[in-house]
C-alpha cells in the first residue's frame, strides 16, 4: 500500500521531464520527436506485455478489443499535440493547459457515459475556462497562441481517451499504450516524409526521444497504473497535479525559460479549478 503511494508520487516526476527534454534537443522537429518517442514507447509496452503475459499476449489484445484501439488512437493524438505544443509555446503553458484533461473528461463522461457531474465540477470548469482564457490571451501577441490552441486540442483528445478507458475498465487496457505508440509513430513518419524533413536527427536528439518514450511516458505510465491498484482515484488526481508544477520548474532550472505573468495568473486559476474538481469528486465518492 505505501509502495503504491510512492508510485503515485513518482509518476508525475517522470511525466514532468518532457518540456526540458524537448528544449535540450539540437534540431529534431516535432514530427521527428513524435516518431522516435512513440516508436520507442510502443516497443517498450510490447516488451512489458511479453514479460507479464509471455505467450498470452495475443489474448490480452483480443480481450481489450476495439476499446483499447480507440483509447490508443485518442491518447496517440494527444501525445502528438503535446509535443507540437511544447515546441510552439512555453512549457508552462503547454503542461498547464494539458493538465485540464480531467475536467474535459468529466464533461465528456457526463454526456457519453451518463455519469453524474456535481456542481463543484461545473464550478471548476468555469474557473478553468477563465484561467485558460487568461493564459491564451497573454500569448495572443506572440506565435505562442498556436501552441496553446493545439494543447487545448490535445486536452480534448485526452478527455476522450479517459472516457474510452472507462468503457474498457474491466479489461487490461495496456494494449492501448501500444496502439498509441503506433499511431504517433505512423503520423510522425508520414509527416516527416511529406515535409521532406526525413528521420535523420542527431544522436543526442535520438537518445532524448527514446528517453521520453521509455522513461517519461513508459515508466511513468506503469507507475501510475500500479498506483491505481490501491490509491483512490481522487488522490491520484491530486498527485498528478505535481506534473504541471514541476515541468516549468525543470525548464527554468535547465534552460532558463521563465513563465509570463499571464501564465502565472491563468495557471493559478487552472490549478485552483483542478483542486475544486478533486474535492467535488471526493464528495461524490463518499456519497
N, C-alpha and C positions, 0 to 999 in steps of 0.2 A: 504493500500500500504506500509506504513512504517513498519507495523507489519510483512508483508511478507519478507521485507529485514532483519528484526530481526531474523525471522525464518531461512533465508538463512545463517546468521552468526552463529546461534546456532547449526544447524545440524552438521557441521564438528566438533564442540566441542564434541558432543555426540559420533560421529564416532571415534574420536581420542583416546578414553579411552581403546580401545581393547588391545593394547600392554601391558600397565602397568597392566591391569586387569589379563591378562594371566600370567604375571610374578609373580603376587601375589598369584597364586594358589599353593596349597601344593603339590598335587600329581596327579591330573587329567591329562590324556594324551590327545592328540589332537582329538582322536576319541570320547572319553567321553565328551570333551568340545563341540564338534560339535553336539553330540546327545542332550545334555541338552540346549545348546544355540539355536539350530534350532527348537527343540520341543517347547520351550517357545516362540520363535518368531512366529511359526505357530498359537499357541493358542492366542497370543496377536493380531495377524492380524485378526483372526476369530472374536474375541470379538469386534474389531474396526468395522468390516463389519456388525456385528449384530446390533451394536449401530447406525450405519449410515443408514442401509437399512432395519433393522428389518426383516419382512417376505419376503423381496425381494432378499435375499442373493443368493438363487439358481439361479435366473435370471441373477444376476451380473456375476456369474461364467459361466453361459451359454453364455452370450454375449461376455465375454472375450475370451472364446473358447480355441482352441489349441495354439493360440499365447501366451496366458498367461501361459499355461503349458510349452511351450518351453522356454519362458523367465525365468520362475521359475526354470526349470531344470538347465539352464545356470548359474543363479546367485547362486543357491544352490551349484553347483560345485565350483564356485568362492569363496564362503564362506568357503568351506571345505579346499581349497588350502590356503586361507588366514590364517586360524588357524594353519595349518601344517607349513606354512612359519614362523609364529610368534614363533613357538616352535622349529624351526630349524635354524633360523638366527637372526640377530639383528632386533629389532623393527623398527629402522630407515630404514634398507634395505627393509624389508617386506612392510612397508607402502609407501615408495617412489616408489618402483617398481610397486605396485598395483595402484599408482596414475597415471601411464601411460595409464590407461584404455581408456581415451578419444581419445588418438592417435590411439590405436588399433581399437576402434570403427569407427574412421574416415576412416581407411583403409578398414575395412570390409564393411562399408556403401558405400564406393566408388565402390566396385566390386559387392556387393549383391543388393544394392538399387539403384545403378546408380547415387549416389549423387556426385556432382562436388567437387573435392578437390583442394583448392587453393595451389599455390606454397609455401606459407608460412607454410602450414601444412606439406608438404613434407619436407621442411627445418627443421621443428620442429621434425619430425620423425627421420631424420638423426642425429640431435643433441641428441635426446633421446637415440638412439642406441649407440652412443659414451658414454653417461653417464651410461647407463646400463652395457656396457662392462667394464667400469672402476669399477663400484660397484661390479659386479660379480667377475671380475678378482681379486679385492682386497680380496675376500673371498676364492679364489681358494685353498689357502694353509691350509684352515680350513674346518671343516664339514659344515660350513655355506653356501657353494655354493649350497648344495642340497636344502636348504630352498629358496635360491634366484631363482633357476630354477623353483621350484614349485610356487613361487609367480608370475613368468612370465607366467606359465600355467594358473594361476588364472586370470591374466590380459586378456589372450585370451578368457577365458570363460566370463569375464565381458564385453568385447567388443561385443561378440555375444549376451549377454543379452541386451545391449543398442540397438543393431540393432533390436532384437525381440520386444523390447518396441516400437520402431518406427513403426514396422509393425502393431502393435495394438493400435496406438496412438489415434484412435477415440473412444476407449472404456476405461472404468475404469480398469486399469491393477493391482489393488490392489490384486486380487486373485493370481497374480504371486508370491507375498511375501508368501502367504500360501503354494503354491507349493514348493517354495524354502525351507521353513522350513521343510516340509515333506521329501523332497529329502535329506536334510542334516541330519535329524533325522534318516531316514532309513539307510543311509550309515554309520552313526556313530554307530547305533545299530548292523548292520551286521558286521562291522569291530571289534567292541568291543567284540562281541560274538566269532567271528572267531579267534581272537588273544587271547582269554580267559582272557582278562583284566577285563571283566564284566562291569557293570554300577555302581558299588558301589564306591562312592567318598566321601571325607569329606564334612560335611555340609557347611563349608566355601566355598569350591570349587563350590558346587551346587548353592549356593546363587549368587556367582560371575558369573556363567554361565547364570543363569536366568537374572541377570542384563544386561549381554551382549545381550541376546535375546530381552528383553523388552526395555531397555534404549538405548543401543548403536545402534542396528540396527532398532528396532521398532520405538521408539520415534524420533530418528534421521532421519529415513526414512520418517516418517509422516511430520515432519517439512520441509523437503526438497520438498516433494510433494506439500505441502501447499504453499511454497515459489514460486514454479514453476508456480503458477496460474497467477502471475503478474510480477515476476522478469525475465528479459530476460535470455535466455539460456546461452549466453556468460558470463554474470555476475555471474550466478550460478556456472559456471565452475571456475571462479576466486575465489569465496567464498569457493568452495570445496578444493582449494589448501591449506586451513588452516589445513586440517587433517594431511597430511604428515609432516607439520611443527610442529604441536602441539604434535603428538604422540611420537616422540623421546624425546621431552621436558618433558612430563609427566613421561616417563620411566626413564629419567635421574634423575628427582626430586624424583620419587617414589622408585626406586631400584638401582640408581647409574649406569645405563648402558650408557656408553659413545660411540657414533658412531666413527668408524675408519676414518682415513684421506681419504681413497678411497671413503667412504660413503659421506663425506662432498663434495668432488670434483664431484663425479658422481651425487650426489643429486642436487648440484647446477646446473649442466648441464641439468638434467632432469626437474627441476623446470623452468629453462630458456626456455626449449623446450615447456613446457605447456603454458607459457606466450606467446610465439611466436604463438602457435596454437590458443590461445584465441584471440589474436589480428587479426589473419587471419580470424577467424570465424566471428569476429565483422565486418570486411570489407565485408565479404560475405553477411551478413545480411543487411548491408547498401546498397549494390549494387542491 
